[in-house]
Amino acid sequence: MIQELMMRLIDLPEEVIRSKMDQERLRDLANSIQEIGLLQPIVVKKKGDRYEVIAGYRRFTAHELIGKKKILANVKV
């Protein structure tokens, strides 16, 4: 189910797959999201009253970078 979630309710997984991100490419992604919008929702799983990122770590980080308060997410139960 696709939902718009508050960023503050989403946690990163304890073990992030991408330990390093190219900052220039991240900035490009953030600019694209700011200009066009998010083309593909991130994927999260419900953990109690919070959520954890399953897929879309870069998109989530780009949202943080540009100060977005909400993000589209595909919520897996």
mmCIF file of the N, C-alpha and C atoms, coordinates in Angstrom:
data_MODEL
# 
_entry.id   MODEL 
# 
loop_
_atom_site.group_PDB 
_atom_site.id 
_atom_site.type_symbol 
_atom_site.label_atom_id 
_atom_site.label_alt_id 
_atom_site.label_comp_id 
_atom_site.label_asym_id 
_atom_site.label_entity_id 
_atom_site.label_seq_id 
_atom_site.pdbx_PDB_ins_code 
_atom_site.Cartn_x 
_atom_site.Cartn_y 
_atom_site.Cartn_z 
_atom_site.occupancy 
_atom_site.B_iso_or_equiv 
_atom_site.pdbx_formal_charge 
_atom_site.auth_seq_id 
_atom_site.auth_comp_id 
_atom_site.auth_asym_id 
_atom_site.auth_atom_id 
_atom_site.pdbx_PDB_model_num 
ATOM 1   N N  . MET A 1 1  ? 0.845  -1.168 0.000   1.00 0.00 ? 1  MET A N  1 
ATOM 2   C CA . MET A 1 1  ? 0.000  0.000  0.000   1.00 0.00 ? 1  MET A CA 1 
ATOM 3   C C  . MET A 1 1  ? 0.905  1.251  0.000   1.00 0.00 ? 1  MET A C  1 
ATOM 4   N N  . ILE A 1 2  ? 0.662  2.146  -0.963  1.00 0.00 ? 2  ILE A N  1 
ATOM 5   C CA . ILE A 1 2  ? 1.427  3.383  -1.054  1.00 0.00 ? 2  ILE A CA 1 
ATOM 6   C C  . ILE A 1 2  ? 0.797  4.417  -0.115  1.00 0.00 ? 2  ILE A C  1 
ATOM 7   N N  . GLN A 1 3  ? 1.646  5.003  0.729   1.00 0.00 ? 3  GLN A N  1 
ATOM 8   C CA . GLN A 1 3  ? 1.195  6.025  1.679   1.00 0.00 ? 3  GLN A CA 1 
ATOM 9   C C  . GLN A 1 3  ? 2.207  7.157  1.708   1.00 0.00 ? 3  GLN A C  1 
ATOM 10  N N  . GLU A 1 4  ? 1.745  8.326  2.071   1.00 0.00 ? 4  GLU A N  1 
ATOM 11  C CA . GLU A 1 4  ? 2.655  9.434  2.326   1.00 0.00 ? 4  GLU A CA 1 
ATOM 12  C C  . GLU A 1 4  ? 2.948  9.424  3.825   1.00 0.00 ? 4  GLU A C  1 
ATOM 13  N N  . LEU A 1 5  ? 4.219  9.233  4.178   1.00 0.00 ? 5  LEU A N  1 
ATOM 14  C CA . LEU A 1 5  ? 4.614  9.116  5.581   1.00 0.00 ? 5  LEU A CA 1 
ATOM 15  C C  . LEU A 1 5  ? 5.456  10.310 6.018   1.00 0.00 ? 5  LEU A C  1 
ATOM 16  N N  . MET A 1 6  ? 5.349  10.623 7.277   1.00 0.00 ? 6  MET A N  1 
ATOM 17  C CA . MET A 1 6  ? 6.221  11.647 7.864   1.00 0.00 ? 6  MET A CA 1 
ATOM 18  C C  . MET A 1 6  ? 7.633  11.073 7.946   1.00 0.00 ? 6  MET A C  1 
ATOM 19  N N  . MET A 1 7  ? 8.598  11.835 7.496   1.00 0.00 ? 7  MET A N  1 
ATOM 20  C CA . MET A 1 7  ? 9.993  11.386 7.507   1.00 0.00 ? 7  MET A CA 1 
ATOM 21  C C  . MET A 1 7  ? 10.449 11.021 8.915   1.00 0.00 ? 7  MET A C  1 
ATOM 22  N N  . ARG A 1 8  ? 9.964  11.751 9.905   1.00 0.00 ? 8  ARG A N  1 
ATOM 23  C CA . ARG A 1 8  ? 10.417 11.535 11.290  1.00 0.00 ? 8  ARG A CA 1 
ATOM 24  C C  . ARG A 1 8  ? 9.989  10.182 11.854  1.00 0.00 ? 8  ARG A C  1 
ATOM 25  N N  . LEU A 1 9  ? 9.055  9.509  11.170  1.00 0.00 ? 9  LEU A N  1 
ATOM 26  C CA . LEU A 1 9  ? 8.588  8.196  11.629  1.00 0.00 ? 9  LEU A CA 1 
ATOM 27  C C  . LEU A 1 9  ? 9.345  7.039  10.991  1.00 0.00 ? 9  LEU A C  1 
ATOM 28  N N  . ILE A 1 10 ? 10.329 7.362  10.140  1.00 0.00 ? 10 ILE A N  1 
ATOM 29  C CA . ILE A 1 10 ? 11.042 6.330  9.384   1.00 0.00 ? 10 ILE A CA 1 
ATOM 30  C C  . ILE A 1 10 ? 12.480 6.221  9.887   1.00 0.00 ? 10 ILE A C  1 
ATOM 31  N N  . ASP A 1 11 ? 12.887 4.995  10.168  1.00 0.00 ? 11 ASP A N  1 
ATOM 32  C CA . ASP A 1 11 ? 14.252 4.720  10.616  1.00 0.00 ? 11 ASP A CA 1 
ATOM 33  C C  . ASP A 1 11 ? 15.028 4.014  9.507   1.00 0.00 ? 11 ASP A C  1 
ATOM 34  N N  . LEU A 1 12 ? 16.323 4.223  9.490   1.00 0.00 ? 12 LEU A N  1 
ATOM 35  C CA . LEU A 1 12 ? 17.193 3.484  8.586   1.00 0.00 ? 12 LEU A CA 1 
ATOM 36  C C  . LEU A 1 12 ? 17.461 2.120  9.198   1.00 0.00 ? 12 LEU A C  1 
ATOM 37  N N  . PRO A 1 13 ? 17.712 1.122  8.369   1.00 0.00 ? 13 PRO A N  1 
ATOM 38  C CA . PRO A 1 13 ? 18.039 -0.197 8.931   1.00 0.00 ? 13 PRO A CA 1 
ATOM 39  C C  . PRO A 1 13 ? 19.357 -0.128 9.687   1.00 0.00 ? 13 PRO A C  1 
ATOM 40  N N  . GLU A 1 14 ? 19.526 -1.015 10.644  1.00 0.00 ? 14 GLU A N  1 
ATOM 41  C CA . GLU A 1 14 ? 20.768 -1.021 11.424  1.00 0.00 ? 14 GLU A CA 1 
ATOM 42  C C  . GLU A 1 14 ? 21.973 -1.240 10.530  1.00 0.00 ? 14 GLU A C  1 
ATOM 43  N N  . GLU A 1 15 ? 21.814 -2.084 9.521   1.00 0.00 ? 15 GLU A N  1 
ATOM 44  C CA . GLU A 1 15 ? 22.911 -2.365 8.607   1.00 0.00 ? 15 GLU A CA 1 
ATOM 45  C C  . GLU A 1 15 ? 22.552 -1.826 7.230   1.00 0.00 ? 15 GLU A C  1 
ATOM 46  N N  . VAL A 1 16 ? 23.079 -0.653 6.920   1.00 0.00 ? 16 VAL A N  1 
ATOM 47  C CA . VAL A 1 16 ? 22.806 -0.013 5.637   1.00 0.00 ? 16 VAL A CA 1 
ATOM 48  C C  . VAL A 1 16 ? 23.703 -0.633 4.568   1.00 0.00 ? 16 VAL A C  1 
ATOM 49  N N  . ILE A 1 17 ? 23.088 -1.017 3.455   1.00 0.00 ? 17 ILE A N  1 
ATOM 50  C CA . ILE A 1 17 ? 23.835 -1.670 2.373   1.00 0.00 ? 17 ILE A CA 1 
ATOM 51  C C  . ILE A 1 17 ? 24.846 -0.715 1.742   1.00 0.00 ? 17 ILE A C  1 
ATOM 52  N N  . ARG A 1 18 ? 24.434 0.507  1.509   1.00 0.00 ? 18 ARG A N  1 
ATOM 53  C CA . ARG A 1 18 ? 25.342 1.481  0.898   1.00 0.00 ? 18 ARG A CA 1 
ATOM 54  C C  . ARG A 1 18 ? 26.100 2.204  2.000   1.00 0.00 ? 18 ARG A C  1 
ATOM 55  N N  . SER A 1 19 ? 27.320 1.786  2.234   1.00 0.00 ? 19 SER A N  1 
ATOM 56  C CA . SER A 1 19 ? 28.110 2.424  3.284   1.00 0.00 ? 19 SER A CA 1 
ATOM 57  C C  . SER A 1 19 ? 28.686 3.754  2.811   1.00 0.00 ? 19 SER A C  1 
ATOM 58  N N  . LYS A 1 20 ? 28.841 3.903  1.497   1.00 0.00 ? 20 LYS A N  1 
ATOM 59  C CA . LYS A 1 20 ? 29.353 5.158  0.935   1.00 0.00 ? 20 LYS A CA 1 
ATOM 60  C C  . LYS A 1 20 ? 28.434 5.593  -0.196  1.00 0.00 ? 20 LYS A C  1 
ATOM 61  N N  . MET A 1 21 ? 28.172 6.883  -0.239  1.00 0.00 ? 21 MET A N  1 
ATOM 62  C CA . MET A 1 21 ? 27.368 7.439  -1.313  1.00 0.00 ? 21 MET A CA 1 
ATOM 63  C C  . MET A 1 21 ? 28.149 8.567  -1.965  1.00 0.00 ? 21 MET A C  1 
ATOM 64  N N  . ASP A 1 22 ? 28.117 8.602  -3.277  1.00 0.00 ? 22 ASP A N  1 
ATOM 65  C CA . ASP A 1 22 ? 28.723 9.689  -4.029  1.00 0.00 ? 22 ASP A CA 1 
ATOM 66  C C  . ASP A 1 22 ? 27.895 10.956 -3.760  1.00 0.00 ? 22 ASP A C  1 
ATOM 67  N N  . GLN A 1 23 ? 28.482 11.921 -3.097  1.00 0.00 ? 23 GLN A N  1 
ATOM 68  C CA . GLN A 1 23 ? 27.747 13.116 -2.681  1.00 0.00 ? 23 GLN A CA 1 
ATOM 69  C C  . GLN A 1 23 ? 27.236 13.936 -3.863  1.00 0.00 ? 23 GLN A C  1 
ATOM 70  N N  . GLU A 1 24 ? 27.980 13.960 -4.949  1.00 0.00 ? 24 GLU A N  1 
ATOM 71  C CA . GLU A 1 24 ? 27.543 14.703 -6.135  1.00 0.00 ? 24 GLU A CA 1 
ATOM 72  C C  . GLU A 1 24 ? 26.298 14.046 -6.749  1.00 0.00 ? 24 GLU A C  1 
ATOM 73  N N  . ARG A 1 25 ? 26.313 12.718 -6.833  1.00 0.00 ? 25 ARG A N  1 
ATOM 74  C CA . ARG A 1 25 ? 25.152 11.998 -7.378  1.00 0.00 ? 25 ARG A CA 1 
ATOM 75  C C  . ARG A 1 25 ? 23.947 12.115 -6.442  1.00 0.00 ? 25 ARG A C  1 
ATOM 76  N N  . LEU A 1 26 ? 24.200 12.136 -5.136  1.00 0.00 ? 26 LEU A N  1 
ATOM 77  C CA . LEU A 1 26 ? 23.123 12.313 -4.170  1.00 0.00 ? 26 LEU A CA 1 
ATOM 78  C C  . LEU A 1 26 ? 22.495 13.697 -4.333  1.00 0.00 ? 26 LEU A C  1 
ATOM 79  N N  . ARG A 1 27 ? 23.336 14.715 -4.515  1.00 0.00 ? 27 ARG A N  1 
ATOM 80  C CA . ARG A 1 27 ? 22.852 16.085 -4.724  1.00 0.00 ? 27 ARG A CA 1 
ATOM 81  C C  . ARG A 1 27 ? 22.041 16.155 -6.026  1.00 0.00 ? 27 ARG A C  1 
ATOM 82  N N  . ASP A 1 28 ? 22.506 15.458 -7.084  1.00 0.00 ? 28 ASP A N  1 
ATOM 83  C CA . ASP A 1 28 ? 21.759 15.416 -8.346  1.00 0.00 ? 28 ASP A CA 1 
ATOM 84  C C  . ASP A 1 28 ? 20.382 14.790 -8.141  1.00 0.00 ? 28 ASP A C  1 
ATOM 85  N N  . LEU A 1 29 ? 20.336 13.703 -7.379  1.00 0.00 ? 29 LEU A N  1 
ATOM 86  C CA . LEU A 1 29 ? 19.062 13.044 -7.082  1.00 0.00 ? 29 LEU A CA 1 
ATOM 87  C C  . LEU A 1 29 ? 18.150 13.985 -6.294  1.00 0.00 ? 29 LEU A C  1 
ATOM 88  N N  . ALA A 1 30 ? 18.708 14.661 -5.307  1.00 0.00 ? 30 ALA A N  1 
ATOM 89  C CA . ALA A 1 30 ? 17.928 15.602 -4.494  1.00 0.00 ? 30 ALA A CA 1 
ATOM 90  C C  . ALA A 1 30 ? 17.367 16.729 -5.370  1.00 0.00 ? 30 ALA A C  1 
ATOM 91  N N  . ASN A 1 31 ? 18.175 17.245 -6.271  1.00 0.00 ? 31 ASN A N  1 
ATOM 92  C CA . ASN A 1 31 ? 17.711 18.300 -7.179  1.00 0.00 ? 31 ASN A CA 1 
ATOM 93  C C  . ASN A 1 31 ? 16.597 17.796 -8.077  1.00 0.00 ? 31 ASN A C  1 
ATOM 94  N N  . SER A 1 32 ? 16.736 16.578 -8.574  1.00 0.00 ? 32 SER A N  1 
ATOM 95  C CA . SER A 1 32 ? 15.714 15.976 -9.428  1.00 0.00 ? 32 SER A CA 1 
ATOM 96  C C  . SER A 1 32 ? 14.403 15.808 -8.662  1.00 0.00 ? 32 SER A C  1 
ATOM 97  N N  . ILE A 1 33 ? 14.492 15.329 -7.435  1.00 0.00 ? 33 ILE A N  1 
ATOM 98  C CA . ILE A 1 33 ? 13.298 15.152 -6.605  1.00 0.00 ? 33 ILE A CA 1 
ATOM 99  C C  . ILE A 1 33 ? 12.635 16.502 -6.348  1.00 0.00 ? 33 ILE A C  1 
ATOM 100 N N  . GLN A 1 34 ? 13.447 17.523 -6.133  1.00 0.00 ? 34 GLN A N  1 
ATOM 101 C CA . GLN A 1 34 ? 12.907 18.847 -5.857  1.00 0.00 ? 34 GLN A CA 1 
ATOM 102 C C  . GLN A 1 34 ? 12.208 19.423 -7.097  1.00 0.00 ? 34 GLN A C  1 
ATOM 103 N N  . GLU A 1 35 ? 12.773 19.172 -8.281  1.00 0.00 ? 35 GLU A N  1 
ATOM 104 C CA . GLU A 1 35 ? 12.210 19.714 -9.519  1.00 0.00 ? 35 GLU A CA 1 
ATOM 105 C C  . GLU A 1 35 ? 11.038 18.898 -10.052 1.00 0.00 ? 35 GLU A C  1 
ATOM 106 N N  . ILE A 1 36 ? 11.173 17.570 -10.051 1.00 0.00 ? 36 ILE A N  1 
ATOM 107 C CA . ILE A 1 36 ? 10.196 16.694 -10.695 1.00 0.00 ? 36 ILE A CA 1 
ATOM 108 C C  . ILE A 1 36 ? 9.293  15.992 -9.691  1.00 0.00 ? 36 ILE A C  1 
ATOM 109 N N  . GLY A 1 37 ? 9.846  15.680 -8.535  1.00 0.00 ? 37 GLY A N  1 
ATOM 110 C CA . GLY A 1 37 ? 9.124  14.896 -7.539  1.00 0.00 ? 37 GLY A CA 1 
ATOM 111 C C  . GLY A 1 37 ? 9.707  13.497 -7.484  1.00 0.00 ? 37 GLY A C  1 
ATOM 112 N N  . LEU A 1 38 ? 9.253  12.726 -6.540  1.00 0.00 ? 38 LEU A N  1 
ATOM 113 C CA . LEU A 1 38 ? 9.716  11.351 -6.356  1.00 0.00 ? 38 LEU A CA 1 
ATOM 114 C C  . LEU A 1 38 ? 9.006  10.456 -7.366  1.00 0.00 ? 38 LEU A C  1 
ATOM 115 N N  . LEU A 1 39 ? 9.772  9.810  -8.243  1.00 0.00 ? 39 LEU A N  1 
ATOM 116 C CA . LEU A 1 39 ? 9.191  8.975  -9.290  1.00 0.00 ? 39 LEU A CA 1 
ATOM 117 C C  . LEU A 1 39 ? 8.847  7.573  -8.796  1.00 0.00 ? 39 LEU A C  1 
ATOM 118 N N  . GLN A 1 40 ? 9.603  7.087  -7.811  1.00 0.00 ? 40 GLN A N  1 
ATOM 119 C CA . GLN A 1 40 ? 9.364  5.737  -7.292  1.00 0.00 ? 40 GLN A CA 1 
ATOM 120 C C  . GLN A 1 40 ? 9.388  5.794  -5.764  1.00 0.00 ? 40 GLN A C  1 
ATOM 121 N N  . PRO A 1 41 ? 8.287  5.389  -5.128  1.00 0.00 ? 41 PRO A N  1 
ATOM 122 C CA . PRO A 1 41 ? 8.251  5.418  -3.664  1.00 0.00 ? 41 PRO A CA 1 
ATOM 123 C C  . PRO A 1 41 ? 9.332  4.519  -3.064  1.00 0.00 ? 41 PRO A C  1 
ATOM 124 N N  . ILE A 1 42 ? 9.760  4.854  -1.856  1.00 0.00 ? 42 ILE A N  1 
ATOM 125 C CA . ILE A 1 42 ? 10.658 3.967  -1.133  1.00 0.00 ? 42 ILE A CA 1 
ATOM 126 C C  . ILE A 1 42 ? 9.827  2.797  -0.613  1.00 0.00 ? 42 ILE A C  1 
ATOM 127 N N  . VAL A 1 43 ? 10.480 1.759  -0.139  1.00 0.00 ? 43 VAL A N  1 
ATOM 128 C CA . VAL A 1 43 ? 9.778  0.614  0.442   1.00 0.00 ? 43 VAL A CA 1 
ATOM 129 C C  . VAL A 1 43 ? 10.162 0.540  1.915   1.00 0.00 ? 43 VAL A C  1 
ATOM 130 N N  . VAL A 1 44 ? 9.152  0.459  2.772   1.00 0.00 ? 44 VAL A N  1 
ATOM 131 C CA . VAL A 1 44 ? 9.385  0.383  4.213   1.00 0.00 ? 44 VAL A CA 1 
ATOM 132 C C  . VAL A 1 44 ? 8.600  -0.785 4.790   1.00 0.00 ? 44 VAL A C  1 
ATOM 133 N N  . LYS A 1 45 ? 9.017  -1.229 5.975   1.00 0.00 ? 45 LYS A N  1 
ATOM 134 C CA . LYS A 1 45 ? 8.222  -2.209 6.700   1.00 0.00 ? 45 LYS A CA 1 
ATOM 135 C C  . LYS A 1 45 ? 7.805  -1.588 8.028   1.00 0.00 ? 45 LYS A C  1 
ATOM 136 N N  . LYS A 1 46 ? 6.633  -1.968 8.467   1.00 0.00 ? 46 LYS A N  1 
ATOM 137 C CA . LYS A 1 46 ? 6.090  -1.466 9.729   1.00 0.00 ? 46 LYS A CA 1 
ATOM 138 C C  . LYS A 1 46 ? 6.831  -2.119 10.883  1.00 0.00 ? 46 LYS A C  1 
ATOM 139 N N  . LYS A 1 47 ? 7.273  -1.316 11.836  1.00 0.00 ? 47 LYS A N  1 
ATOM 140 C CA . LYS A 1 47 ? 7.933  -1.812 13.047  1.00 0.00 ? 47 LYS A CA 1 
ATOM 141 C C  . LYS A 1 47 ? 7.304  -1.084 14.233  1.00 0.00 ? 47 LYS A C  1 
ATOM 142 N N  . GLY A 1 48 ? 6.288  -1.704 14.810  1.00 0.00 ? 48 GLY A N  1 
ATOM 143 C CA . GLY A 1 48 ? 5.566  -1.052 15.906  1.00 0.00 ? 48 GLY A CA 1 
ATOM 144 C C  . GLY A 1 48 ? 4.817  0.152  15.363  1.00 0.00 ? 48 GLY A C  1 
ATOM 145 N N  . ASP A 1 49 ? 5.065  1.321  15.949  1.00 0.00 ? 49 ASP A N  1 
ATOM 146 C CA . ASP A 1 49 ? 4.419  2.535  15.465  1.00 0.00 ? 49 ASP A CA 1 
ATOM 147 C C  . ASP A 1 49 ? 5.343  3.333  14.541  1.00 0.00 ? 49 ASP A C  1 
ATOM 148 N N  . ARG A 1 50 ? 6.453  2.710  14.110  1.00 0.00 ? 50 ARG A N  1 
ATOM 149 C CA . ARG A 1 50 ? 7.418  3.346  13.221  1.00 0.00 ? 50 ARG A CA 1 
ATOM 150 C C  . ARG A 1 50 ? 7.594  2.491  11.968  1.00 0.00 ? 50 ARG A C  1 
ATOM 151 N N  . TYR A 1 51 ? 8.480  2.923  11.100  1.00 0.00 ? 51 TYR A N  1 
ATOM 152 C CA . TYR A 1 51 ? 8.761  2.216  9.851   1.00 0.00 ? 51 TYR A CA 1 
ATOM 153 C C  . TYR A 1 51 ? 10.272 2.108  9.668   1.00 0.00 ? 51 TYR A C  1 
ATOM 154 N N  . GLU A 1 52 ? 10.703 1.108  8.903   1.00 0.00 ? 52 GLU A N  1 
ATOM 155 C CA . GLU A 1 52 ? 12.127 0.934  8.609   1.00 0.00 ? 52 GLU A CA 1 
ATOM 156 C C  . GLU A 1 52 ? 12.310 0.823  7.095   1.00 0.00 ? 52 GLU A C  1 
ATOM 157 N N  . VAL A 1 53 ? 13.302 1.526  6.564   1.00 0.00 ? 53 VAL A N  1 
ATOM 158 C CA . VAL A 1 53 ? 13.570 1.498  5.130   1.00 0.00 ? 53 VAL A CA 1 
ATOM 159 C C  . VAL A 1 53 ? 14.062 0.110  4.716   1.00 0.00 ? 53 VAL A C  1 
ATOM 160 N N  . ILE A 1 54 ? 13.411 -0.456 3.691   1.00 0.00 ? 54 ILE A N  1 
ATOM 161 C CA . ILE A 1 54 ? 13.840 -1.718 3.100   1.00 0.00 ? 54 ILE A CA 1 
ATOM 162 C C  . ILE A 1 54 ? 14.571 -1.428 1.788   1.00 0.00 ? 54 ILE A C  1 
ATOM 163 N N  . ALA A 1 55 ? 14.009 -0.523 0.994   1.00 0.00 ? 55 ALA A N  1 
ATOM 164 C CA . ALA A 1 55 ? 14.598 -0.141 -0.289  1.00 0.00 ? 55 ALA A CA 1 
ATOM 165 C C  . ALA A 1 55 ? 14.348 1.339  -0.511  1.00 0.00 ? 55 ALA A C  1 
ATOM 166 N N  . GLY A 1 56 ? 15.358 2.018  -1.047  1.00 0.00 ? 56 GLY A N  1 
ATOM 167 C CA . GLY A 1 56 ? 15.212 3.445  -1.314  1.00 0.00 ? 56 GLY A CA 1 
ATOM 168 C C  . GLY A 1 56 ? 16.009 4.323  -0.379  1.00 0.00 ? 56 GLY A C  1 
ATOM 169 N N  . TYR A 1 57 ? 17.083 3.775  0.156   1.00 0.00 ? 57 TYR A N  1 
ATOM 170 C CA . TYR A 1 57 ? 17.929 4.519  1.096   1.00 0.00 ? 57 TYR A CA 1 
ATOM 171 C C  . TYR A 1 57 ? 18.411 5.839  0.498   1.00 0.00 ? 57 TYR A C  1 
ATOM 172 N N  . ARG A 1 58 ? 18.855 5.824  -0.774  1.00 0.00 ? 58 ARG A N  1 
ATOM 173 C CA . ARG A 1 58 ? 19.337 7.056  -1.413  1.00 0.00 ? 58 ARG A CA 1 
ATOM 174 C C  . ARG A 1 58 ? 18.207 8.070  -1.580  1.00 0.00 ? 58 ARG A C  1 
ATOM 175 N N  . ARG A 1 59 ? 17.027 7.614  -1.970  1.00 0.00 ? 59 ARG A N  1 
ATOM 176 C CA . ARG A 1 59 ? 15.884 8.513  -2.132  1.00 0.00 ? 59 ARG A CA 1 
ATOM 177 C C  . ARG A 1 59 ? 15.483 9.114  -0.783  1.00 0.00 ? 59 ARG A C  1 
ATOM 178 N N  . PHE A 1 60 ? 15.523 8.293  0.263   1.00 0.00 ? 60 PHE A N  1 
ATOM 179 C CA . PHE A 1 60 ? 15.216 8.777  1.614   1.00 0.00 ? 60 PHE A CA 1 
ATOM 180 C C  . PHE A 1 60 ? 16.235 9.837  2.029   1.00 0.00 ? 60 PHE A C  1 
ATOM 181 N N  . THR A 1 61 ? 17.516 9.553  1.812   1.00 0.00 ? 61 THR A N  1 
ATOM 182 C CA . THR A 1 61 ? 18.586 10.481 2.183   1.00 0.00 ? 61 THR A CA 1 
ATOM 183 C C  . THR A 1 61 ? 18.487 11.781 1.383   1.00 0.00 ? 61 THR A C  1 
ATOM 184 N N  . ALA A 1 62 ? 18.135 11.677 0.101   1.00 0.00 ? 62 ALA A N  1 
ATOM 185 C CA . ALA A 1 62 ? 17.956 12.866 -0.730  1.00 0.00 ? 62 ALA A CA 1 
ATOM 186 C C  . ALA A 1 62 ? 16.806 13.726 -0.200  1.00 0.00 ? 62 ALA A C  1 
ATOM 187 N N  . HIS A 1 63 ? 15.737 13.091 0.254   1.00 0.00 ? 63 HIS A N  1 
ATOM 188 C CA . HIS A 1 63 ? 14.623 13.825 0.855   1.00 0.00 ? 63 HIS A CA 1 
ATOM 189 C C  . HIS A 1 63 ? 15.083 14.574 2.102   1.00 0.00 ? 63 HIS A C  1 
ATOM 190 N N  . GLU A 1 64 ? 15.874 13.918 2.923   1.00 0.00 ? 64 GLU A N  1 
ATOM 191 C CA . GLU A 1 64 ? 16.412 14.578 4.120   1.00 0.00 ? 64 GLU A CA 1 
ATOM 192 C C  . GLU A 1 64 ? 17.262 15.786 3.724   1.00 0.00 ? 64 GLU A C  1 
ATOM 193 N N  . LEU A 1 65 ? 18.067 15.598 2.691   1.00 0.00 ? 65 LEU A N  1 
ATOM 194 C CA . LEU A 1 65 ? 18.981 16.640 2.231   1.00 0.00 ? 65 LEU A CA 1 
ATOM 195 C C  . LEU A 1 65 ? 18.245 17.916 1.832   1.00 0.00 ? 65 LEU A C  1 
ATOM 196 N N  . ILE A 1 66 ? 17.101 17.771 1.225   1.00 0.00 ? 66 ILE A N  1 
ATOM 197 C CA . ILE A 1 66 ? 16.355 18.961 0.788   1.00 0.00 ? 66 ILE A CA 1 
ATOM 198 C C  . ILE A 1 66 ? 15.282 19.395 1.795   1.00 0.00 ? 66 ILE A C  1 
ATOM 199 N N  . GLY A 1 67 ? 15.265 18.734 2.941   1.00 0.00 ? 67 GLY A N  1 
ATOM 200 C CA . GLY A 1 67 ? 14.388 19.169 4.027   1.00 0.00 ? 67 GLY A CA 1 
ATOM 201 C C  . GLY A 1 67 ? 12.928 18.797 3.877   1.00 0.00 ? 67 GLY A C  1 
ATOM 202 N N  . LYS A 1 68 ? 12.647 17.746 3.117   1.00 0.00 ? 68 LYS A N  1 
ATOM 203 C CA . LYS A 1 68 ? 11.254 17.293 2.963   1.00 0.00 ? 68 LYS A CA 1 
ATOM 204 C C  . LYS A 1 68 ? 10.763 16.707 4.285   1.00 0.00 ? 68 LYS A C  1 
ATOM 205 N N  . LYS A 1 69 ? 9.508  16.939 4.584   1.00 0.00 ? 69 LYS A N  1 
ATOM 206 C CA . LYS A 1 69 ? 8.899  16.433 5.818   1.00 0.00 ? 69 LYS A CA 1 
ATOM 207 C C  . LYS A 1 69 ? 8.155  15.119 5.598   1.00 0.00 ? 69 LYS A C  1 
ATOM 208 N N  . LYS A 1 70 ? 7.749  14.844 4.335   1.00 0.00 ? 70 LYS A N  1 
ATOM 209 C CA . LYS A 1 70 ? 6.991  13.638 4.009   1.00 0.00 ? 70 LYS A CA 1 
ATOM 210 C C  . LYS A 1 70 ? 7.616  12.956 2.805   1.00 0.00 ? 70 LYS A C  1 
ATOM 211 N N  . ILE A 1 71 ? 7.343  11.644 2.668   1.00 0.00 ? 71 ILE A N  1 
ATOM 212 C CA . ILE A 1 71 ? 7.839  10.868 1.540   1.00 0.00 ? 71 ILE A CA 1 
ATOM 213 C C  . ILE A 1 71 ? 6.812  9.791  1.190   1.00 0.00 ? 71 ILE A C  1 
ATOM 214 N N  . LEU A 1 72 ? 6.699  9.516  -0.112  1.00 0.00 ? 72 LEU A N  1 
ATOM 215 C CA . LEU A 1 72 ? 5.834  8.404  -0.534  1.00 0.00 ? 72 LEU A CA 1 
ATOM 216 C C  . LEU A 1 72 ? 6.538  7.087  -0.259  1.00 0.00 ? 72 LEU A C  1 
ATOM 217 N N  . ALA A 1 73 ? 5.797  6.168  0.313   1.00 0.00 ? 73 ALA A N  1 
ATOM 218 C CA . ALA A 1 73 ? 6.381  4.873  0.673   1.00 0.00 ? 73 ALA A CA 1 
ATOM 219 C C  . ALA A 1 73 ? 5.397  3.744  0.411   1.00 0.00 ? 73 ALA A C  1 
ATOM 220 N N  . ASN A 1 74 ? 5.942  2.640  -0.067  1.00 0.00 ? 74 ASN A N  1 
ATOM 221 C CA . ASN A 1 74 ? 5.192  1.410  -0.213  1.00 0.00 ? 74 ASN A CA 1 
ATOM 222 C C  . ASN A 1 74 ? 5.371  0.667  1.097   1.00 0.00 ? 74 ASN A C  1 
ATOM 223 N N  . VAL A 1 75 ? 4.318  0.544  1.869   1.00 0.00 ? 75 VAL A N  1 
ATOM 224 C CA . VAL A 1 75 ? 4.395  -0.026 3.216   1.00 0.00 ? 75 VAL A CA 1 
ATOM 225 C C  . VAL A 1 75 ? 4.116  -1.528 3.150   1.00 0.00 ? 75 VAL A C  1 
ATOM 226 N N  . LYS A 1 76 ? 5.107  -2.316 3.575   1.00 0.00 ? 76 LYS A N  1 
ATOM 227 C CA . LYS A 1 76 ? 4.964  -3.765 3.656   1.00 0.00 ? 76 LYS A CA 1 
ATOM 228 C C  . LYS A 1 76 ? 4.678  -4.131 5.105   1.00 0.00 ? 76 LYS A C  1 
ATOM 229 N N  . VAL A 1 77 ? 3.756  -5.028 5.301   1.00 0.00 ? 77 VAL A N  1 
ATOM 230 C CA . VAL A 1 77 ? 3.372  -5.413 6.664   1.00 0.00 ? 77 VAL A CA 1 
ATOM 231 C C  . VAL A 1 77 ? 4.197  -6.569 7.147   1.00 0.00 ? 77 VAL A C  1 
# 
